[in-house]
Structures are given as C-alpha cells and as structure tokens.
Amino acid sequence: MKIELFPVIKFYKKIESTNALAHQYLEDTTFQSNFVICAGEQTNGKGRLERNWYSPVGGLYFTLSFPDQIFPPPITLFTGVVIHKVLSSIFQELTFSIKWPNDIFSNGKKLGGILTSSNKNGTVIGIGIDCNIEKIPDHLKEIATSLLIETGQKISLKKLLKIILKSFERDFYLFNEKGFSHFVEYFNNHHYLAYKRVLVYSGENQIEGIVKAVTEDGALKLETATGLQNILSADKIDIVE
C-alpha cells in the first residue's frame, strides 16, 4: 500500500490505542514523516473526553499522524467529510450522516468516530469505524451499529483503509489551500443534527436551540430563545424529542 501523504503505515494485530501509540512515536521522533498506525483490535480505545471506545476484532481502527504539524479545529469535520464520501460511494444502498463534532452515523445509529489531538510534537487524527462486527453489546445496541449489521456483508478492512487514505490525501491538499470553507456545504448537506432541536452541554452550561448550520470555522450555529449562537465545542449533545 503506497500513499504519498503517508509514506509509513504500521499494522498491529492488537494494541491498547492507535492514538496513544501514535503520540508515543511523535514524542520519540520515531518517524520523520507522516505515518499511520492501524490496529485489528484496541484494548483501551478512547473517544472524546476519555470515553471508552468499543474496539473489538472486525472494526477498522487507525490514526493519521503528522509530526510537527498543527491544523485549524475544523480538521476533524473535514475528516468526517472524507469518511462520509468514501462510505457513501462504496455502500450506495445506505444513507450516512456526519454528526458535529466527530461522529459518523448510519440508520440513526453511530457507526464511527474521529478523535483529533495535538501537542508540541504534532497532530494525530484517530478514526474508528465499526465494519465487520456481527453483534453490538446490549448496552450499546440502541445507539451503535456496524456495516455488517446494516448490509449483511463483510468488507476488506485493508481495501477500505486504502480508499480512505487515498481520499484523505486528495482532499487534504484542498483543505490546506482553501480551508474548511471548501467543504462546509457538503458537511451541512449531510449533517445529522441539521434543523433538529438539541441541548448542548459545555462544562456547567446548557444551551438549547435549533441547529441552523455548521460555520466555515467549524462552529455549530444554534437558533436559541435569545438569538443565534455559535458553539465552538461541547461535552455532549442531546436531541430534544
């Protein structure tokens, strides 16, 4: 597998976390160029706010790693657009959506997630997609799904990884040149929260409103009782029934 943007791609059968290992490699300057860490299973996968990420055999778990590079916050939303484009092109019978700020949904359930983190050593973008997972645990089955459950068919994880990396590479240069503004219309056209009434939790604050759009700088634009507000980050978002 040759990807110009990622000259180094490392595969592991089972590790604690692709993001954690990527950060370790960045700190140790193990690789001088961009690299990818991919695992067949994670024993300590993490989502946002250190939430556990269920990562059994059958999922696609990988981290894009950029030594000494820092990106604007919408890099996570841009990555969601890339994943959405790839899945929509392969599984045309399914409908996918992107949930601000970092989730991929199908059939109203979470299918994947993205976790970006940066420090002085660089940036890592962790991606997890539930692919060939036959059964979701009871405590997650109401909110999560997999490509196998939705389609009844297994997919080659390495083939999917290659397509995603190639697609990321192609659009990444556009992102660097034009920013998220080039992709924001696509995001809004496929936004899971579009025009839904939501309750946004940020620290001790709660804001209720109707989602109008995601802005070019990656903020969630809410129509609230007191007017329009742009939310740059949130701990949790609930859809108000």
Buried (B, 14 or more C-beta within 10 A) or exposed (E): EEBEBBEBBBEBEEBBBBBBBBBEBBEEEBBEEBBBBBBBBBEEBBBBEEEEBBBBEBBBBBBBBBBEEEBBBBBBBBBBBBBBBBBBEBBEEBBBBBBBBBBBBBEEBBBBBBBBBBEEBBBBBBBBBBBBBEEBEEEEEEEBBBBBBBBEEEBEBEEBBBBBBBBBBEBBEEBEEEBBEBBBEBBBEBBBBBEEBBBBBBEEEEBEBBBBBBBBBBBBBBBEEEEEBBBEEBEEBEEEE
